[in-house]
Amino acid sequence: MWTRKELKEKGKLSFKRNYWKAVLVSLLLVFMVRGAVNFGFGGRGGSNESEVNAVTTQAEQSEAVGKEQDIIEIPEIILNPSDIIGSDDPDSIPVGFTDFLIELRNTIGGIGIFALVVGGILLFIVLFIVIAAIHAFLFNPLEAGTARFFVRNLNDKAEIRELAYCYDHGYLNVVKTVFLRDLYIVLWGLLLIIPGIIKSYEYRMVNYILAENPEMNTKEVFAMSRDMMRGNKWRAFVLDLSFLGWHLLSLITIGLAGIFYVFPYRNMTNAALYEYLRYGRNEGDVVVWTES
């Protein structure tokens, strides 16, 4: 049975052996995860709150301006009943005609606000789809490539070229599998927060499995990840909590400690967890990877 101390020592030694490359790959992974969070994709509990607030604020500002400037420029002939009647005599204006024009003006103004809000929502949906597609087709294989780098770096100095491995091996399968993983986690998270977290730990090994077997069937990848994490989800959660102090140090140092130490250290430790669960290796054993 693995221990946190064993995994963290293994991760730390492997990280220091190939320091600058591990730092570079970890920094790239941080940017990918942050992009996923900002746009609410990748199953990491992201939110589109900033974009929704932007649309809402825009609509509120337009409504405020509309109250002062009638929202839409209505031709003067519609705003001036005397021009329509052809007389400046107020008594010649039909009863209720002025109220009708005011109501017409407000209706047109309301349509303007509605069009503005709908247009903003449609624009956001289009942008979200584009960003999600970029993330799926560009970042998903790259994310699996980072997992390959970290696992291979456990027993030898890995090369940066490992990041591009899944672009040449099982590309579409990796794109599909990682996309479905993220989608499932998001959908479970919509039910309640806890099921989403549990699913994220259940599928924790998906990237590592794909890194070694990029053409493996999606169902088989999910099944293998579930089997590997069965009985290990809580222990993996505690392992993550053990880095809390390091992440606080990263905040205090404005992210510098995270970039140059914490993130590579944590990523190498997670790779060590995969290696143990996948191969059940003992101390001193060397895992030999074969090209798929």
N, C-alpha and C positions, 0 to 999 in steps of 0.2 A: 504493500500500500504506500502510495506516495505521500510525502510530507511537504509543507510549504517551504521549510528550510532547505530541503534537498533541491527542490525546483528552483528556488531563488538563487542558491549558490551556483547551480549549473548555468542559469541564465546570466548571472553577473559575470562569471568567468568567460562565457562565450561572447558576451557583449564587449568586454575589454579586449579580447583577442582581435577583434575586427572593428575597432571603435568607430572610426569616422564613417565607414560605410553603413554601420548599424544606425548611427545618428541620422544620416541622410535618408535612409529608407523609413525610419520612424517618423521623421518630419514630414515626409510625403504622405504617410498614412494618416497623420494628424490632420492634414489639409483635406484629405478625402473624407474623413469622418466628419469634420466640421462642415464641409459642404453638404453632406447628407443631412446633418441636423438642421442647418439653416433652411433647407428646402423641404424638410419633412419627409425624407426618403431614406432607405437603407436600414429601416426597422430599428432605429435607435432613439425613438421617442421624440423625433423632431417636431417642430411646430411652424405653421405658416402665419403666426400671429402678427409679425411685423408687416407682411404683405396685406393681410386683411385690414389691419389698422390703417395702412396707407390709403386703401380704397375708401374706407369709412371716413377718414379725415378729409379726403378730397371731396366726398359728397357733402359733408357738413360745411366745408368752406364754400362750396358752390351754392348751397342753400342760403348761407348767410349773405353771400354777395347778391343772391337773387332777391332777397327781401329789400335790399337797398336799391338795386338797379333793375328790378322787375325780372331778373334771371335771364330772360331772353329779350333781345331788342324787338319789341312789337312795333309795327309801323304806326306812326303818329295818328293816322286816320282811324285806327282801331281804338286808340287810347282817348280820342277826343270825340265824344258823341255829337257835338255841335257840327263837326265837319261832315258827319254822315247825314244828319238831319237837314243840314243846309241852313241853319238858323242858330243865332246866339241866344235866342230866348229860351230860358230853362223850361218854361211852361210848354214849349213845343216838343220837348223830348218825351217820348212815350214812357209811361210808368214802368219801372223795372228794367229799362233798357240799359241804364248805366250799370246796374247790378249784373246784368247779363255779360257785359263787356268785361267787368272785373273778374267774373267767374271764368270767362274764356281765357283771360290773361293768366289766371292762376293755374288753369288746366294745362295750358301750353308750358308754363313754367314747371309744373309737376312732371310732365312728359320729359322735359329736358333733364331734370334730376334723375328720373328713372333710366333714361338712355345713358347718362353719365355713369351711374352705378353699374348697370348691366355691361356697358363697354369695359369698365374697369375690371369686373369679374371675369369677363371673357378673355381679356388680355392676360390676366393672372393665370387662368387655366392654360392658355397656350404656352406661356412662359414656363409654367410648371411641367407641362408635357415635354417641352424641349429639353429642359434641365434634367428631368428624369431619364430621358433617352440618352443624353450625354453621359450621365452617371452610369447607366446600365451598360452601354456599349464600350465606354472608355475606362471607367473606374472599377467596374466589377472584375474584369480580368486582371487589372493592375493590383487590386486588393488581394486576389488569390496569389499573385506573383510575390507580394510582400510576405505572405505566409510561407511561401516556398523559400524565400531568402532566409527567413528567421530559423526555420527548421534545419535547413542545410548548414546554417552558420553554427549550429550547436556543436558539431564535431569537426568542422573545418571552416576555413575562411571562405564565405560565400561571395560570389561576384554580383555586381549590380545587374548584370544581364539576366539574372533569374527573374527580375520583375516583369520581363517581357515574355516569359515562357508560355503563359496561357494565351497569348495572342497568336502563337503558332501551333498550339496543341489544344484541341477541343474548345476553340474560342466560343462558338455559339452555345455550346453546352454549358460552359462556365457562366456566360451572360445570363442564360435562362435560369440556371440553378440558383445563383446568388440573388437574382431578381425575385424568384419565388420565395426564397428564404426571407428576404426583407419584407415582401408582401404579407407572408403568413404572420410574421412578428407584428407588423402594423395592425393587421386585422384582429389578432388576439389582443393586442393592446387597446383596441377600441372597445372591447368588451369590458375589461377592467385592467388596471395597471399591472396587477400581480401576474395574470396569465401571460401578458406580453413579456414580462421579465423572465418568467419560467421558460417560455419558448426561446427567448434569446440565448439562454444557457443550454437548452436542449440542442439548438443548432449551432452551438459555439464552434464546433470542429469542422463545419462545412468548408470553409476556405482552405483549411489545412489538408482535408481529404482531396479536394479538387487540385490543390497544388501538386499533389503526388499522382493523382488519377484524374486529369482534366476531362477525360472522355467517359467517366463512370456515369451510369444512368442516374438521373436526378433522384428517383425514389430510393435507390441504393445508397446514395450519398446521405440523404436524410435519415435513412434507417441506421446506417453506420454511426452517424453522429449521435443519434438517440441512444444507441447501444453503448457507445463510449462514455456518454455523460450520465447514464443510468447509475444512480447512487453517488454521483460526483458533482451534481449541480450545487448543492449547498456548500460543499468543500471548495468548489471553484469560486463561489460567491465570497466565502471567507478569505480566499486567496486574494481576490480583488480588494477586499476591505483592508488587507494588510499593506496596501500601497497608499492608503488614505493620507498618512503622514507625509509621504513623498509628494503627493499632489498638492498638499497645503504648502509645502516648501516651494513647489513650482509657482504657486500663486504669489507667494511672498517675493519671489525673485523675478516677477513679471514674465514667467514662462521660461526663463533661461535654464533653470535647473531641470525643467521638464524636457526641453529640447536636447540638452547635452548629457542627460543622465537618466531621468525617470522613465521617459517613454521607451528608449531602447531597452532599458533594464526590464521593464514590465513586458514588452513584446517578446523578449527572449525567454522570459519565465513562462509566458503562455505557450510558446513553442515547445518548451521542455515538458509542459503538461500534456500537450498533444503527443509528443514522442513517447512518453510513458504510457499513456492510455492506448496508443496505437500498437506499440511493440512490447509493452510490459518489460522494458529494458531494466537491467540492473546496473549498478554503478560500475563503470569501467567498460561496459559494452559499447560497441560502435555500430551505429545503424548505417547500413550501406544502401544508398538510394539507387534505384535503377531508372533509366530514362523510359518514359511511357511511349 
